[in-house]
């Protein structure tokens, strides 16, 4: 069942059975709408010129990365935009691309639109890296850290396995989607993978600041500097740059606040779940900061019929042989308790 099909199914089930616990909402922007920083009503009155190089340095400072990397920090309109440019470059390079099969179907849409024929690897119930032997072709593996709907960061052992995969061939590289990392600096595993010198990092203000398709940064590796021109030729608009400047300078605490709000929602979800369902969620997912996706080793149909919990089947996220399902903590039922009138 794909995402659109599931949304229709979800609405039918909730209408027919109002007592169902809705653990299948996915719209974080709606759930956290009051937290989203709003620009001035008249952005045109802001006459400042915001330069991409200054934004790149501000982003590096926020995430405690070396400012001398600014020449490799490419400003874009978000992770989707950045991936589109990267994928077209990979197609020109004749590269092989590995995508997680059960994370984000849009990865495949963007890759195919760029003329690639991506291969895949699963992440549920745990990441399983490709085992194909290395050859002369450039090999790029995309991973999300933290990974969704796995609902956690890659472990130390999993990062070590990725580094071993890289070492098997000088032609291998990583693409790291860090959009769900609400902390600063980025997670230790991400830094460890960056330190290999063979990774491209993608990030945006989409989740932390709740502004999708507005501003992002693609931090190129030392070997990808020739890709920089594609980013310079397709920049964000001046309004997007101005908004990004405000987010990075005047609203630096919003990602931390969003993570705290999501942690509170997760606790409210856990309080409503039957003990055996809660116990089936991995501890790493329950404790991951800012997480709102929770894999559970119980099929969605079983959760609905035996526990009155509406969950998402894994097929919503892509192809998977895993029989479990995904819970979320974004529905209104897990939001802040309304104040009682006095």
C-alpha positions as CSV (number, residue, x, y, z in Angstrom):
1,X,0.0,0.0,0.0
2,X,1.6,3.3,-1.1
3,X,1.4,6.5,0.8
4,X,-1.6,8.1,-1.0
5,X,-3.5,4.8,-0.8
6,X,-2.8,4.5,2.9
7,X,-3.9,8.1,3.6
8,X,-7.3,7.3,2.1
9,X,-7.4,4.0,4.0
10,X,-6.5,5.8,7.2
11,X,-9.3,8.3,6.9
12,X,-11.8,5.6,6.2
13,X,-10.7,3.6,9.3
14,X,-10.7,6.5,11.6
15,X,-14.2,7.6,10.4
16,X,-15.6,4.1,10.9
17,X,-13.9,3.4,14.2
18,X,-13.4,6.7,16.2
19,X,-11.9,4.7,19.1
20,X,-8.9,3.7,17.1
21,X,-5.6,5.2,18.4
22,X,-4.3,7.1,15.4
23,X,-0.5,6.4,15.3
24,X,-0.2,7.0,11.6
25,X,-0.1,10.7,11.1
26,X,3.0,11.8,9.1
27,X,2.7,15.6,8.7
28,X,5.3,17.1,11.1
29,X,4.6,20.6,9.8
30,X,1.0,20.5,10.8
31,X,1.8,18.9,14.2
32,X,4.4,21.6,15.0
33,X,2.9,24.5,13.1
34,X,2.9,26.9,16.1
35,X,6.7,26.5,16.4
36,X,7.5,27.4,12.8
37,X,9.4,30.8,12.6
38,X,7.4,33.1,10.4
39,X,9.1,35.8,8.3
40,X,8.1,39.4,8.4
41,X,4.8,40.0,6.7
42,X,6.6,42.1,4.0
43,X,9.8,40.3,3.1
44,X,10.3,42.8,0.3
45,X,11.1,45.5,2.9
46,X,14.2,43.6,3.8
47,X,16.7,45.2,1.5
48,X,19.8,43.3,2.7
49,X,21.8,41.3,0.2
50,X,22.4,37.9,1.6
51,X,25.4,36.1,0.0
52,X,25.5,32.3,-0.3
53,X,29.0,32.2,1.0
54,X,28.0,33.9,4.2
55,X,25.1,31.5,4.6
56,X,27.4,28.5,4.1
57,X,29.7,29.8,6.8
58,X,26.8,30.4,9.1
59,X,25.6,26.9,8.6
60,X,29.0,25.5,9.3
61,X,29.3,27.5,12.5
62,X,25.9,26.3,13.7
63,X,26.8,22.7,13.2
64,X,30.4,23.2,14.6
65,X,32.1,22.2,11.3
66,X,35.3,23.8,10.1
67,X,34.7,27.1,8.3
68,X,37.5,26.3,5.9
69,X,35.0,23.8,4.4
70,X,33.0,26.7,3.1
71,X,34.2,26.3,-0.5
72,X,32.7,22.8,-0.4
73,X,29.4,23.9,1.3
74,X,27.0,24.3,-1.6
75,X,23.8,26.3,-0.9
76,X,20.7,24.9,-2.5
77,X,16.9,24.8,-2.0
78,X,16.8,21.7,0.2
79,X,17.7,18.0,0.2
80,X,15.5,17.1,-2.8
81,X,17.0,19.9,-4.9
82,X,20.5,18.9,-3.8
83,X,19.9,15.3,-4.6
84,X,18.5,16.1,-8.0
85,X,21.7,18.0,-8.9
86,X,23.9,15.2,-7.4
87,X,22.0,12.5,-9.2
88,X,22.4,14.2,-12.6
89,X,26.1,14.4,-12.0
90,X,26.3,10.7,-11.0
91,X,24.5,9.9,-14.3
92,X,27.1,11.8,-16.2
93,X,29.9,10.0,-14.3
94,X,28.4,6.6,-15.1
95,X,28.1,5.8,-11.3
96,X,26.2,3.1,-9.6
97,X,23.8,4.3,-6.9
98,X,22.5,2.3,-3.9
99,X,19.4,3.6,-2.2
100,X,17.6,2.4,1.0
101,X,14.6,0.5,-0.3
102,X,12.4,1.3,2.7
103,X,13.1,4.9,3.7
104,X,11.9,7.5,1.2
105,X,10.3,6.6,-2.1
106,X,11.2,10.1,-3.5
107,X,14.9,9.0,-3.5
108,X,14.0,6.6,-6.3
109,X,11.8,9.2,-8.2
110,X,14.7,11.7,-8.2
111,X,17.2,9.1,-9.3
112,X,15.1,7.8,-12.1
113,X,14.3,11.4,-13.2
114,X,18.1,11.9,-13.5
115,X,18.4,8.8,-15.7
116,X,19.8,6.5,-13.1
117,X,18.7,2.9,-12.5
118,X,19.3,2.7,-8.7
119,X,19.9,-0.6,-6.8
120,X,18.7,-0.9,-3.3
121,X,19.4,-2.3,0.2
122,X,17.1,-2.7,3.2
123,X,17.2,-0.8,6.5
124,X,14.4,-2.6,8.4
125,X,14.7,-4.1,10.9
126,X,18.3,-3.1,10.7
127,X,20.5,-1.8,7.8
128,X,22.0,-4.5,5.6
129,X,24.7,-3.1,3.3
130,X,25.1,-4.3,-0.3
131,X,27.3,-7.3,-0.8
132,X,28.1,-7.0,-4.5
133,X,31.8,-7.0,-5.3
134,X,33.5,-3.7,-6.1
135,X,34.6,-3.0,-9.7
136,X,35.9,0.0,-11.7
137,X,32.6,2.0,-11.6
138,X,32.0,4.8,-9.1
139,X,29.8,3.4,-6.4
140,X,27.6,5.7,-4.3
141,X,25.6,4.6,-1.3
142,X,22.9,6.9,0.2
143,X,22.1,6.6,3.8
144,X,20.0,8.7,6.2
145,X,21.3,9.4,9.6
146,X,19.1,9.3,11.6
147,X,17.2,6.9,9.5
148,X,13.5,6.9,9.0
149,X,11.3,4.9,9.6
150,X,14.0,3.0,11.5
151,X,13.7,5.8,14.0
152,X,17.3,6.0,15.2
153,X,20.9,6.8,14.3
154,X,23.2,4.3,12.7
155,X,25.0,2.4,15.5
156,X,28.8,2.4,16.0
157,X,29.0,-1.1,14.6
158,X,26.9,-0.1,11.6
159,X,29.1,3.0,10.9
160,X,32.1,0.7,11.1
161,X,30.5,-1.6,8.5
162,X,29.9,1.4,6.2
163,X,33.6,2.4,6.6
164,X,34.6,-1.2,5.8
165,X,32.4,-1.1,2.7
166,X,34.2,2.1,1.6
167,X,37.6,0.6,2.1
168,X,36.8,-2.3,-0.3
169,X,37.2,0.1,-3.2
170,X,38.8,3.5,-3.9
171,X,35.7,4.2,-6.1
172,X,33.2,4.0,-3.3
173,X,31.6,7.1,-1.8
174,X,28.7,8.0,0.5
175,X,25.7,10.4,0.4
176,X,24.5,11.2,3.9
177,X,21.0,12.6,4.3
178,X,21.1,14.3,7.7
179,X,17.8,16.2,7.4
180,X,16.2,14.4,10.4
181,X,19.2,15.3,12.7
182,X,17.8,18.1,14.9
183,X,21.0,18.4,17.1
184,X,24.0,20.5,16.7
185,X,26.7,19.3,16.1
186,X,25.6,16.4,13.9
187,X,25.6,12.9,15.4
188,X,29.0,11.3,16.1
189,X,28.4,8.6,13.5
190,X,27.8,11.3,10.9
191,X,31.1,13.0,11.8
192,X,32.9,9.7,11.8
193,X,31.7,9.1,8.2
194,X,32.6,12.6,7.2
195,X,36.1,12.1,8.5
196,X,36.7,9.4,5.9
197,X,36.9,12.2,3.3
198,X,34.6,10.1,1.1
199,X,31.2,11.4,2.0
200,X,28.7,14.1,0.7
201,X,26.5,15.5,3.4
202,X,23.0,16.8,2.6
203,X,21.0,18.9,5.1
204,X,18.2,21.5,5.1
205,X,16.0,23.6,7.2
206,X,13.1,21.3,6.3
207,X,12.7,19.4,9.7
208,X,14.6,21.5,12.2
209,X,13.0,24.8,11.2
210,X,9.9,23.4,9.6
211,X,10.5,25.2,6.3
212,X,10.5,22.6,3.4
213,X,12.0,23.2,0.0
214,X,13.5,26.6,1.1
215,X,17.2,26.3,1.9
216,X,19.7,23.5,2.3
217,X,23.4,22.8,2.1
218,X,25.2,20.0,0.3
219,X,28.7,19.6,1.8
220,X,30.8,18.1,-1.0
221,X,33.7,15.8,-0.4
222,X,37.2,16.7,-1.5
223,X,36.7,14.6,-4.7
224,X,33.4,16.2,-5.8
225,X,34.5,19.8,-6.2
226,X,33.7,19.7,-9.9
227,X,30.1,19.4,-9.0
228,X,30.1,22.9,-7.4
229,X,29.3,24.6,-10.7
230,X,25.9,22.9,-10.9
231,X,24.9,24.4,-7.6
232,X,26.2,27.8,-8.4
233,X,24.2,27.8,-11.6
234,X,20.9,26.9,-9.8
235,X,20.7,28.9,-6.6
236,X,17.8,29.7,-4.2
237,X,15.9,32.9,-4.7
238,X,16.9,36.0,-2.9
239,X,13.8,35.7,-0.7
240,X,14.8,32.1,0.2
241,X,18.3,33.3,1.1
242,X,16.9,36.1,3.2
243,X,14.6,33.7,5.1
244,X,17.5,31.2,5.6
245,X,19.6,34.0,7.0
246,X,16.9,34.8,9.5
247,X,16.5,31.2,10.5
248,X,20.2,30.7,11.0
249,X,20.8,33.9,12.9
250,X,17.6,34.8,14.7
251,X,16.0,31.4,15.3
252,X,18.9,29.2,16.1
253,X,17.1,27.4,19.0
254,X,14.1,26.2,17.0
255,X,15.5,22.7,16.2
256,X,16.1,22.1,19.9
257,X,12.6,23.2,20.7
258,X,11.2,21.0,18.0
259,X,13.1,18.0,19.3
260,X,11.8,18.7,22.8
261,X,8.2,18.9,21.5
262,X,8.6,15.7,19.6
263,X,10.0,13.9,22.6
264,X,7.0,15.0,24.6
265,X,4.7,13.7,21.9
266,X,6.5,10.4,21.9
267,X,6.0,10.0,25.6
268,X,2.3,10.6,25.2
269,X,2.2,7.9,22.5
270,X,4.0,5.5,24.7
271,X,1.6,6.1,27.6
272,X,-1.3,5.1,25.3
273,X,0.2,1.9,23.9
274,X,-0.5,-1.5,25.3
275,X,2.5,-2.9,27.2
276,X,3.3,-5.6,24.6
277,X,3.2,-3.1,21.8
278,X,5.4,-0.7,23.6
279,X,7.8,-3.5,24.4
280,X,8.1,-4.4,20.7
281,X,9.6,-1.0,19.8
282,X,13.4,-1.1,19.9
283,X,14.9,0.9,22.7
284,X,17.1,2.9,20.3
285,X,14.1,4.2,18.5
286,X,12.2,5.0,21.7
287,X,15.1,7.1,23.0
288,X,16.4,8.8,19.8
289,X,16.1,12.6,20.2
290,X,13.5,14.2,18.0
291,X,12.2,10.9,16.7
292,X,8.6,10.4,15.7
293,X,8.8,7.2,13.7
294,X,8.7,3.9,15.7
295,X,9.1,0.5,14.1
296,X,7.3,-2.3,15.8
297,X,7.7,-6.1,15.2
298,X,3.9,-6.5,14.8
299,X,2.0,-6.3,11.5
300,X,-0.3,-3.3,11.0
301,X,-3.3,-5.5,10.6
302,X,-2.7,-7.2,13.9
303,X,-2.2,-3.8,15.7
304,X,-5.5,-2.6,14.4
305,X,-7.6,-5.7,15.0
306,X,-6.1,-6.9,18.3
307,X,-4.9,-3.6,19.9
308,X,-7.1,-0.9,18.3
309,X,-4.0,0.9,17.1
310,X,-3.8,2.3,13.6
311,X,-0.2,1.9,12.3
312,X,1.5,2.3,8.9
313,X,2.5,-0.8,6.8
314,X,6.2,-0.6,5.8
315,X,5.1,-0.5,2.1
316,X,4.2,3.2,2.7
317,X,8.0,3.8,2.7
318,X,9.0,1.5,-0.1
319,X,9.8,-2.2,-0.8
320,X,10.4,-4.3,2.2
321,X,10.3,-8.0,3.3
322,X,10.0,-7.0,6.9
323,X,6.6,-8.0,8.5
324,X,6.5,-5.2,11.1
325,X,4.9,-1.8,10.9
326,X,5.5,1.8,11.8
327,X,3.9,4.0,14.6
328,X,4.1,7.8,14.7
329,X,3.5,10.3,17.4
330,X,2.2,13.2,15.3
331,X,-1.6,12.9,15.6
332,X,-3.5,15.5,17.6
333,X,-4.0,13.0,20.4
334,X,-0.4,13.3,21.3
335,X,-0.2,17.0,21.1
336,X,0.1,19.4,24.1
337,X,-2.8,19.2,26.5
338,X,-5.1,22.2,26.0
339,X,-5.2,24.6,28.9
340,X,-8.2,24.3,31.1
341,X,-10.3,27.5,31.3
342,X,-10.6,29.0,34.7
